[in-house]
Amino acid sequence: MRALVLADFWKLTVDDVPEPEPGPGDVLIEVVATGICGSDIHGYTGENGRRVRGQVMGHETVGRVLAVGPDAAGDLAAGDAVTVNPVLWCGECRQCAVGREQSCPNKRIIGVTPELRSAFAERMAVPARNVVKLPDGMPIEHGALVEPLAVGHHALVRGDCRAGEAVLVLGGGPIGQACVLAARRQGAERVAVSEPASHRRELNARLGAAVVDPSAADDFVAAVHAALDGEPTLIVDAVGSPQTLAAAFACAPIGTTVVLVGMAAPTLDVAAYEISTKERSVVGSFCYSAAEFRDTAQWAATAPDAIDTLIEGRTDLDGGPASFEALARGTAQASKILVFPQGVRA
């Protein structure tokens, strides 16, 4: 079968690779579409050290069941439209026992763990418990957005977002966009997004957020207050850079929670007194639980217009290398590009 292979950093090739070999508890899936994630771009450039040469990446995916192993859990059948939770958990540790599969110390992640051939390929084999059937009537390509939407949902759960909140999201890329939708889903009254790129500001505005251009604001905090009609009650850093964390503290009233979900920088300098003396909470957020992933798949079926807004580009495997390069160099206008291994709109 054909797949996008990370031949070297900054170099993807379309190669023939061995067919997946599903085990007795696995499901064989024909991949319909896989989204290019920001972490895939960082893997492509070699920035984050979480991808290796020769790897097949991809974890935001949707497809159709081709075959179900004899010991596979659930009620899956050939032809089902499904998405995939890429976090493979052990099911035996304390974290798994309390429903925090994303924190399993033995976890492997499809698209990240090198030996797991992943979703930028024509077919993939996945444990049945990680396969989630899409609701009837949901456009199949929308299933590729369930994974990033679940990331946003979990971030707002970690921030204990409640009805009536005024939420500031720093960064208007795909994860920031997912956080906007999650805040709305969880009852936030007002949502503002700080984003320097005009195209992303426009997209977030279409999702219902007020937008702020941090590069144009003489007084950034005042601009945020104007956008939210007051102070934020919850802040989500969907970038994770020194600049955005500093901006979060600048905007955070005493006692506010800042959720760190962005992963732009592996280390950040923290102004400790900005946390301790002002009783702020900084909360980490990574992936999602299995239950949150399943819930997000159900919710996504209720928001087709919003998900259509998120998808801005489509390509086949042969166009994948050019799409990766354009996203990495910042020349692509699209925030989210889907790769269709069987051909666009297969």
Backbone hydrogen bonds in HBPLUS format (Angstrom, degrees):
<---DONOR---> <-ACCEPTOR-->    atom                        ^
c    i                          cat <-CA-CA->   ^        H-A-AA   ^      H-
h    n   atom  resd res      DA  || num        DHA   H-A  angle D-A-AA Bond
n    s   type  num  typ     dist DA aas  dist angle  dist       angle   num
A0017-VAL N   A0001-MET O   2.79 MM  16  5.63 160.4  1.83 162.8 169.5     1
A0122-GLU N   A0002-ARG O   3.14 MM 120  6.00 144.9  2.27 171.7 177.4     2
A0003-ALA N   A0015-ASP O   2.94 MM  12  5.61 143.4  2.07 152.7 164.3     3
A0015-ASP N   A0003-ALA O   2.95 MM  12  5.61 153.8  2.02 164.3 164.8     4
A0004-LEU N   A0120-PHE O   2.85 MM 116  5.56 164.3  1.88 162.4 165.8     5
A0005-VAL N   A0013-THR O   2.78 MM   8  5.30 170.7  1.79 161.8 164.9     6
A0007-ALA N   A0005-VAL O   2.92 MM   2  5.58 120.4  2.28 111.1  94.2     7
A0013-THR N   A0005-VAL O   2.94 MM   8  5.30 157.9  1.99 147.2 154.1     8
A0006-LEU N   A0055-GLN O   2.88 MM  49  5.34 170.4  1.88 156.1 159.4     9
A0054-GLY N   A0006-LEU O   2.58 MM  48  5.09 171.2  1.59 151.3 150.9    10
A0007-ALA N   A0011-LYS O   3.02 MM   4  5.72 115.4  2.45 142.7 159.7    11
A0008-ASP N   A0011-LYS O   3.25 MM   3  5.00 162.2  2.28 142.3 141.3    12
A0011-LYS N   A0008-ASP O   2.88 MM   3  5.00 142.0  2.02 136.4 130.1    13
A0010-TRP N   A0044-TYR O   2.70 MM  34  5.54 149.2  1.79 148.8 154.8    14
A0026-ASP N   A0023-GLY O   3.12 MM   3  5.21 165.3  2.14 114.9 116.6    15
A0071-ASP N   A0024-PRO O   2.88 MM  47  5.31 150.3  1.97 133.4 137.9    16
A0128-ALA N   A0025-GLY O   3.06 MM 103  6.19 168.5  2.08 157.6 154.8    17
A0069-GLY N   A0026-ASP O   2.85 MM  43  5.30 157.7  1.90 172.1 177.0    18
A0027-VAL N   A0126-VAL O   2.72 MM  99  5.35 151.2  1.80 149.7 158.2    19
A0126-VAL N   A0027-VAL O   3.00 MM  99  5.35 159.5  2.04 146.0 151.2    20
A0028-LEU N   A0067-ALA O   2.90 MM  39  5.14 163.4  1.92 149.1 154.4    21
A0066-LEU N   A0028-LEU O   2.74 MM  38  5.42 172.4  1.75 154.1 155.1    22
A0067-ALA N   A0028-LEU O   3.36 MM  39  5.14 157.2  2.42 131.4 133.3    23
A0029-ILE N   A0124-MET O   2.83 MM  95  5.39 170.6  1.84 167.6 170.8    24
A0124-MET N   A0029-ILE O   3.01 MM  95  5.39 151.3  2.09 146.9 155.1    25
A0030-GLU N   A0064-ARG O   2.84 MM  34  5.30 167.8  1.85 162.8 160.9    26
A0064-ARG N   A0030-GLU O   2.95 MM  34  5.30 152.8  2.03 143.9 150.2    27
A0031-VAL N   A0122-GLU O   2.97 MM  91  5.41 150.4  2.06 128.4 136.2    28
A0032-VAL N   A0062-VAL O   2.87 MM  30  5.79 157.0  1.93 136.2 143.4    29
A0033-ALA N   A0062-VAL O   3.22 MM  29  5.54 163.9  2.25 142.7 145.7    30
A0062-VAL N   A0033-ALA O   2.95 MM  29  5.54 141.3  2.10 162.2 170.4    31
A0034-THR N   A0339-VAL O   2.87 MM 305  5.19 147.1  1.97 139.1 149.9    32
A0339-VAL N   A0034-THR O   2.79 MM 305  5.19 170.4  1.80 143.0 145.8    33
A0035-GLY N   A0060-GLU O   2.71 MM  25  5.12 153.8  1.78 150.8 156.3    34
A0036-ILE N   A0337-ILE O   3.02 MM 301  5.83 154.0  2.09 166.2 174.1    35
A0040-ASP N   A0037-CYS O   2.98 MM   3  5.07 126.0  2.28  97.2 111.7    36
A0041-ILE N   A0037-CYS O   3.13 MM   4  6.60 148.7  2.24 146.5 155.0    37
A0042-HIS N   A0038-GLY O   3.01 MM   4  6.37 156.0  2.07 147.4 153.5    38
A0043-GLY N   A0039-SER O   2.89 MM   4  6.09 143.9  2.02 137.6 147.9    39
A0044-TYR N   A0040-ASP O   2.77 MM   4  6.02 150.9  1.85 145.6 154.1    40
A0045-THR N   A0041-ILE O   2.99 MM   4  6.28 152.1  2.07 150.0 156.2    41
A0046-GLY N   A0042-HIS O   3.04 MM   4  5.98 121.4  2.39 129.3 143.6    42
A0047-GLU N   A0042-HIS O   2.94 MM   5  5.20 126.9  2.23 152.6 158.9    43
A0046-GLY N   A0043-GLY O   3.16 MM   3  4.92 136.7  2.35  91.7 104.1    44
A0055-GLN N   A0052-VAL O   3.26 MM   3  5.81 149.8  2.36 138.5 138.2    45
A0120-PHE N   A0057-MET O   3.00 MM  63  5.97 150.2  2.09 161.4 152.5    46
A0119-ALA N   A0058-GLY O   3.17 MM  61  4.48 172.9  2.17 118.8 117.7    47
A0063-GLY N   A0082-VAL O   2.87 MM  19  5.52 159.1  1.91 160.4 166.3    48
A0082-VAL N   A0063-GLY O   2.85 MM  19  5.52 167.8  1.87 151.9 155.8    49
A0065-VAL N   A0080-ASP O   2.92 MM  15  5.33 153.1  1.99 145.5 153.9    50
A0079-GLY N   A0065-VAL O   2.77 MM  14  5.10 167.2  1.79 138.7 141.4    51
A0072-ALA N   A0069-GLY O   3.20 MM   3  5.22 164.6  2.23 113.1 113.8    52
A0080-ASP N   A0077-ALA O   3.09 MM   3  5.85 163.8  2.12 145.4 146.9    53
A0134-LEU N   A0081-ALA O   2.91 MM  53  5.75 174.1  1.91 149.1 148.6    54
A0083-THR N   A0132-VAL O   2.87 MM  49  5.33 162.0  1.91 154.4 157.5    55
A0132-VAL N   A0083-THR O   2.92 MM  49  5.33 172.5  1.93 151.0 153.5    56
A0085-ASN N   A0130-ASN O   2.81 MM  45  5.02 168.5  1.83 157.6 159.5    57
A0110-ILE N   A0086-PRO O   2.82 MM  24  4.77 161.6  1.85 142.8 144.0    58
A0088-LEU N   A0108-ARG O   2.73 MM  20  5.13 164.0  1.76 171.4 171.9    59
A0108-ARG N   A0088-LEU O   3.02 MM  20  5.13 152.0  2.10 139.8 148.6    60
A0097-ALA N   A0093-CYS O   3.04 MM   4  6.26 151.0  2.12 144.6 153.3    61
A0098-VAL N   A0094-ARG O   3.24 MM   4  6.53 136.3  2.45 144.2 153.3    62
A0098-VAL N   A0095-GLN O   3.27 MM   3  5.46 136.8  2.47  99.6 110.2    63
A0100-ARG N   A0095-GLN O   2.88 MM   5  5.05 161.7  1.91 155.5 150.1    64
A0099-GLY N   A0096-CYS O   3.10 MM   3  5.12 165.2  2.13 108.2 110.6    65
A0103-SER N   A0100-ARG O   2.91 MM   3  5.60 160.1  1.95 121.5 127.9    66
A0104-CYS N   A0101-GLU O   3.09 MM   3  5.18 166.4  2.11 110.5 112.8    67
A0107-LYS N   A0104-CYS O   3.21 MM   3  5.25 165.8  2.23 112.4 113.0    68
A0112-VAL N   A0109-ILE O   2.94 MM   3  5.31 161.2  1.98 129.6 133.9    69
A0113-THR N   A0109-ILE O   2.84 MM   4  5.41 163.3  1.86 152.0 157.8    70
A0116-LEU N   A0113-THR O   3.09 MM   3  5.78 160.2  2.13 124.1 130.2    71
A0130-ASN N   A0127-PRO O   2.94 MM   3  5.60 157.2  1.99 120.4 127.7    72
A0131-VAL N   A0128-ALA O   3.02 MM   3  5.25 165.8  2.04 113.5 117.6    73
A0138-MET N   A0135-PRO O   3.26 MM   3  5.85 162.7  2.29 136.3 136.8    74
A0142-HIS N   A0139-PRO O   2.96 MM   3  5.55 141.7  2.11 115.7 126.5    75
A0143-GLY N   A0140-ILE O   2.98 MM   3  5.58 153.2  2.05 115.8 123.4    76
A0144-ALA N   A0141-GLU O   3.13 MM   3  5.75 158.7  2.18 114.8 120.3    77
A0145-LEU N   A0142-HIS O   2.98 MM   3  5.53 160.5  2.02 115.6 122.0    78
A0146-VAL N   A0143-GLY O   3.30 MM   3  5.39 162.3  2.33 103.4 108.7    79
A0149-LEU N   A0145-LEU O   3.05 MM   4  6.09 158.2  2.10 152.7 159.7    80
A0150-ALA N   A0146-VAL O   2.82 MM   4  5.99 144.3  1.95 149.3 159.0    81
A0150-ALA N   A0147-GLU O   3.09 MM   3  5.12 122.4  2.44  97.3 111.7    82
A0151-VAL N   A0147-GLU O   3.12 MM   4  6.50 145.2  2.24 147.4 157.1    83
A0152-GLY N   A0148-PRO O   3.15 MM   4  6.51 158.5  2.20 148.7 152.7    84
A0153-HIS N   A0149-LEU O   2.94 MM   4  6.19 159.1  1.99 146.4 152.7    85
A0154-HIS N   A0150-ALA O   2.92 MM   4  6.07 165.5  1.94 149.6 152.7    86
A0155-ALA N   A0151-VAL O   3.07 MM   4  6.29 154.8  2.13 146.0 152.9    87
A0156-LEU N   A0152-GLY O   3.15 MM   4  6.47 155.7  2.21 151.4 156.6    88
A0157-VAL N   A0153-HIS O   2.96 MM   4  6.26 146.2  2.08 146.9 157.4    89
A0158-ARG N   A0154-HIS O   2.81 MM   4  6.05 158.2  1.85 152.9 158.4    90
A0159-GLY N   A0155-ALA O   3.05 MM   4  6.31 138.3  2.23 135.4 146.6    91
A0161-CYS N   A0156-LEU O   3.01 MM   5  5.47 173.9  2.02 163.3 163.7    92
A0160-ASP N   A0157-VAL O   2.93 MM   3  4.92 157.9  1.98 104.9 111.4    93
A0165-GLU N   A0162-ARG O   3.21 MM   3  5.88 155.0  2.27 143.7 142.2    94
A0164-GLY N   A0187-GLY O   2.92 MM  23  6.27 151.2  2.01 148.7 140.8    95
A0189-GLU N   A0165-GLU O   2.84 MM  24  5.51 136.2  2.03 135.3 148.6    96
A0190-ARG N   A0165-GLU O   3.19 MM  25  6.61 166.3  2.21 153.7 156.3    97
A0233-THR N   A0166-ALA O   2.75 MM  67  5.20 161.0  1.78 143.4 149.9    98
A0234-LEU N   A0166-ALA O   3.35 MM  68  6.44 142.6  2.50 151.1 145.3    99
A0167-VAL N   A0190-ARG O   2.87 MM  23  6.25 158.9  1.92 157.2 153.5   100
A0192-ALA N   A0167-VAL O   2.89 MM  25  6.36 157.8  1.94 162.6 169.6   101
A0168-LEU N   A0234-LEU O   2.95 MM  66  6.41 160.0  1.99 157.9 163.6   102
A0236-VAL N   A0168-LEU O   2.82 MM  68  6.23 161.1  1.85 163.7 169.2   103
A0169-VAL N   A0192-ALA O   2.81 MM  23  6.15 165.4  1.83 161.8 166.9   104
A0194-SER N   A0169-VAL O   2.93 MM  25  6.36 158.6  1.97 159.6 165.7   105
A0170-LEU N   A0236-VAL O   2.82 MM  66  6.16 169.2  1.83 167.5 170.8   106
A0238-ALA N   A0170-LEU O   2.88 MM  68  5.61 145.0  2.00 143.4 154.8   107
A0171-GLY N   A0194-SER O   2.84 MM  23  5.68 157.1  1.89 154.2 162.0   108
A0177-GLN N   A0173-GLY O   2.76 MM   4  5.98 158.3  1.81 162.4 170.0   109
A0178-ALA N   A0174-PRO O   2.97 MM   4  6.19 151.5  2.06 139.2 146.7   110
A0179-CYS N   A0175-ILE O   2.91 MM   4  6.19 145.5  2.03 144.3 154.1   111
A0180-VAL N   A0176-GLY O   2.95 MM   4  6.30 146.4  2.06 146.7 155.8   112
A0181-LEU N   A0177-GLN O   3.13 MM   4  6.49 164.5  2.15 152.8 155.1   113
A0182-ALA N   A0178-ALA O   2.90 MM   4  6.08 151.8  1.98 142.0 150.8   114
A0183-ALA N   A0179-CYS O   2.83 MM   4  5.96 156.8  1.88 147.0 152.6   115
A0184-ARG N   A0180-VAL O   3.09 MM   4  6.38 161.4  2.12 150.4 155.0   116
A0185-ARG N   A0181-LEU O   2.84 MM   4  6.03 156.3  1.90 144.2 151.9   117
A0186-GLN N   A0182-ALA O   2.89 MM   4  6.09 142.3  2.03 145.8 155.2   118
A0188-ALA N   A0183-ALA O   2.89 MM   5  5.32 164.8  1.91 153.8 148.6   119
A0187-GLY N   A0184-ARG O   3.09 MM   3  5.21 165.6  2.11 108.8 111.5   120
A0210-ALA N   A0191-VAL O   2.92 MM  19  6.28 163.5  1.95 157.9 155.6   121
A0193-VAL N   A0210-ALA O   2.79 MM  17  6.27 149.8  1.88 153.7 162.4   122
A0212-VAL N   A0193-VAL O   2.83 MM  19  6.09 150.2  1.92 160.3 159.5   123
A0195-GLU N   A0212-VAL O   3.00 MM  17  6.35 161.4  2.04 175.6 178.0   124
A0201-ARG N   A0197-ALA O   3.00 MM   4  6.31 152.7  2.08 151.6 160.3   125
A0202-GLU N   A0198-SER O   2.95 MM   4  6.22 161.2  1.99 154.2 158.2   126
A0203-LEU N   A0199-HIS O   3.09 MM   4  6.38 154.0  2.16 143.7 150.7   127
A0204-ASN N   A0200-ARG O   2.97 MM   4  6.18 167.1  1.99 152.6 155.4   128
A0205-ALA N   A0201-ARG O   2.93 MM   4  6.15 149.3  2.03 148.1 157.0   129
A0206-ARG N   A0202-GLU O   3.09 MM   4  6.40 146.1  2.21 141.9 150.3   130
A0206-ARG N   A0203-LEU O   3.04 MM   3  5.13 120.2  2.41  95.7 110.7   131
A0207-LEU N   A0203-LEU O   3.16 MM   4  6.57 128.8  2.44 137.3 151.2   132
A0207-LEU N   A0204-ASN O   3.05 MM   3  4.93 132.8  2.28  91.9 105.4   133
A0209-ALA N   A0204-ASN O   3.13 MM   5  5.68 165.5  2.15 148.4 144.9   134
A0208-GLY N   A0205-ALA O   2.99 MM   3  5.12 157.5  2.04 104.1 111.1   135
A0216-ALA N   A0213-ASP O   3.10 MM   3  5.50 154.0  2.17 111.0 118.8   136
A0223-ALA N   A0219-ASP O   2.96 MM   4  6.24 151.5  2.04 150.8 159.8   137
A0224-VAL N   A0220-PHE O   2.94 MM   4  6.26 152.6  2.02 152.8 160.0   138
A0225-HIS N   A0221-VAL O   2.96 MM   4  6.26 161.8  2.00 151.4 156.3   139
A0226-ALA N   A0222-ALA O   2.91 MM   4  6.14 151.8  1.99 145.5 153.2   140
A0227-ALA N   A0223-ALA O   2.98 MM   4  6.20 153.2  2.05 143.1 150.2   141
A0228-LEU N   A0224-VAL O   2.96 MM   4  6.18 150.8  2.05 151.9 159.5   142
A0229-ASP N   A0225-HIS O   2.81 MM   4  5.54 112.7  2.26 135.6 151.0   143
A0230-GLY N   A0225-HIS O   2.83 MM   5  4.63 153.0  1.91 135.2 141.4   144
A0235-ILE N   A0257-THR O   3.15 MM  22  6.41 165.9  2.17 163.4 165.8   145
A0259-VAL N   A0235-ILE O   2.81 MM  24  6.25 163.6  1.84 156.9 160.2   146
A0237-ASP N   A0259-VAL O   2.77 MM  22  6.02 167.8  1.79 169.3 173.1   147
A0261-VAL N   A0237-ASP O   3.10 MM  24  6.07 159.0  2.14 148.5 155.1   148
A0262-GLY N   A0237-ASP O   2.96 MM  25  6.00 158.3  2.01 150.8 145.7   149
A0264-ALA N   A0239-VAL O   2.91 MM  25  5.77 149.1  2.01 148.8 157.8   150
A0265-ALA N   A0240-GLY O   3.13 MM  25  6.10 136.7  2.33 146.1 145.9   151
A0245-LEU N   A0241-SER O   3.02 MM   4  6.18 163.6  2.05 158.4 162.7   152
A0246-ALA N   A0242-PRO O   3.07 MM   4  6.13 156.4  2.13 140.7 147.4   153
A0247-ALA N   A0243-GLN O   2.96 MM   4  6.18 150.2  2.05 140.8 149.6   154
A0248-ALA N   A0244-THR O   2.87 MM   4  6.10 146.5  1.98 141.5 150.6   155
A0249-PHE N   A0245-LEU O   3.08 MM   4  6.42 159.4  2.12 150.2 153.7   156
A0250-ALA N   A0246-ALA O   2.96 MM   4  6.19 152.1  2.04 145.3 153.7   157
A0251-CYS N   A0247-ALA O   3.09 MM   4  6.29 141.6  2.24 142.8 151.5   158
A0251-CYS N   A0248-ALA O   3.19 MM   3  5.30 128.7  2.47  96.4 109.1   159
A0252-ALA N   A0248-ALA O   2.97 MM   4  5.97 126.0  2.27 142.4 157.4   160
A0256-THR N   A0253-PRO O   3.17 MM   3  5.65 152.2  2.25 142.5 139.3   161
A0255-GLY N   A0278-LYS O   2.89 MM  23  6.16 149.6  1.98 170.7 175.1   162
A0281-SER N   A0256-THR O   3.08 MM  25  6.41 158.3  2.13 138.7 144.6   163
A0258-VAL N   A0281-SER O   2.71 MM  23  6.09 162.6  1.74 167.4 173.6   164
A0283-VAL N   A0258-VAL O   2.84 MM  25  6.17 161.7  1.87 154.3 160.4   165
A0260-LEU N   A0283-VAL O   2.76 MM  23  6.00 164.6  1.79 157.1 162.2   166
A0285-SER N   A0260-LEU O   3.12 MM  25  6.05 137.5  2.31 154.6 143.7   167
A0274-GLU N   A0271-ALA O   2.88 MM   3  5.43 137.8  2.06 113.9 126.3   168
A0275-ILE N   A0272-ALA O   2.93 MM   3  5.35 150.0  2.02 108.6 118.2   169
A0276-SER N   A0272-ALA O   2.91 MM   4  6.23 166.5  1.93 162.8 162.4   170
A0277-THR N   A0273-TYR O   3.15 MM   4  5.31 136.3  2.34 119.9 131.5   171
A0280-ARG N   A0275-ILE O   2.99 MM   5  4.79 147.7  2.10 135.9 142.8   172
A0279-GLU N   A0276-SER O   3.24 MM   3  5.08 164.0  2.27 102.1 106.1   173
A0293-PHE N   A0289-SER O   3.01 MM   4  6.28 152.4  2.09 148.1 155.4   174
A0294-ARG N   A0290-ALA O   3.08 MM   4  6.34 163.5  2.11 148.4 152.2   175
A0295-ASP N   A0291-ALA O   2.89 MM   4  6.11 162.6  1.92 151.8 157.1   176
A0296-THR N   A0292-GLU O   2.93 MM   4  6.04 151.7  2.01 141.8 149.2   177
A0297-ALA N   A0293-PHE O   3.09 MM   4  6.41 149.8  2.19 147.5 155.0   178
A0298-GLN N   A0294-ARG O   3.25 MM   4  6.64 152.3  2.33 147.0 153.7   179
A0299-TRP N   A0295-ASP O   2.92 MM   4  6.25 161.1  1.96 150.6 156.3   180
A0300-ALA N   A0296-THR O   2.82 MM   4  5.90 159.6  1.86 152.1 157.0   181
A0301-ALA N   A0298-GLN O   3.28 MM   3  5.64 137.9  2.47 103.7 113.7   182
A0302-THR N   A0299-TRP O   2.79 MM   3  5.41 157.1  1.85 120.0 127.8   183
A0303-ALA N   A0300-ALA O   3.18 MM   3  5.34 166.9  2.20 109.4 113.4   184
A0307-ILE N   A0303-ALA O   3.16 MM   4  6.39 162.6  2.19 155.6 160.5   185
A0308-ASP N   A0304-PRO O   2.92 MM   4  6.08 154.7  1.98 147.1 154.3   186
A0309-THR N   A0305-ASP O   3.11 MM   4  6.37 146.3  2.23 141.0 149.6   187
A0309-THR N   A0306-ALA O   3.10 MM   3  5.08 120.1  2.48  92.4 107.2   188
A0310-LEU N   A0306-ALA O   3.22 MM   4  6.60 140.1  2.39 140.3 150.5   189
A0310-LEU N   A0307-ILE O   3.06 MM   3  5.05 123.4  2.39  95.1 109.5   190
A0311-ILE N   A0307-ILE O   3.30 MM   4  6.62 147.1  2.41 150.8 157.7   191
A0312-GLU N   A0336-LYS O   3.01 MM  24  5.60 157.1  2.06 150.7 158.0   192
A0338-LEU N   A0313-GLY O   2.85 MM  25  6.18 161.1  1.88 144.8 143.8   193
A0315-THR N   A0338-LEU O   2.92 MM  23  6.36 145.8  2.04 161.2 169.5   194
A0340-PHE N   A0315-THR O   2.71 MM  25  6.06 161.3  1.75 155.2 161.5   195
A0319-GLY N   A0316-ASP O   3.06 MM   3  5.33 132.3  2.30 103.8 116.5   196
A0320-GLY N   A0317-LEU O   2.97 MM   3  4.99 153.3  2.04 102.9 111.5   197
A0323-SER N   A0319-GLY O   3.13 MM   4  6.35 155.2  2.19 151.2 158.8   198
A0324-PHE N   A0320-GLY O   2.92 MM   4  6.16 163.4  1.95 163.6 167.5   199
A0325-GLU N   A0321-PRO O   3.05 MM   4  6.26 164.6  2.07 148.1 152.2   200
A0326-ALA N   A0322-ALA O   2.97 MM   4  6.13 159.9  2.01 146.9 152.3   201
A0327-LEU N   A0323-SER O   3.00 MM   4  6.19 161.8  2.03 151.0 155.6   202
A0328-ALA N   A0324-PHE O   2.87 MM   4  6.05 161.1  1.90 153.4 159.2   203
A0329-ARG N   A0325-GLU O   2.90 MM   4  6.04 151.4  1.98 149.1 156.1   204
A0330-GLY N   A0326-ALA O   3.04 MM   4  5.97 113.7  2.50 133.3 148.0   205
A0331-THR N   A0326-ALA O   2.92 MM   5  5.02 137.1  2.11 150.1 153.8   206
A0332-ALA N   A0326-ALA O   3.26 MM   6  4.97 137.3  2.45 117.8 111.4   207
A0330-GLY N   A0327-LEU O   3.27 MM   3  5.09 149.1  2.37  94.8 103.8   208
A0343-GLY N   A0340-PHE O   2.97 MM   3  5.11 161.5  2.00 113.8 118.8   209
A0346-ALA N   A0343-GLY O   3.03 MM   3  5.33 123.0  2.37 149.1 138.1   210
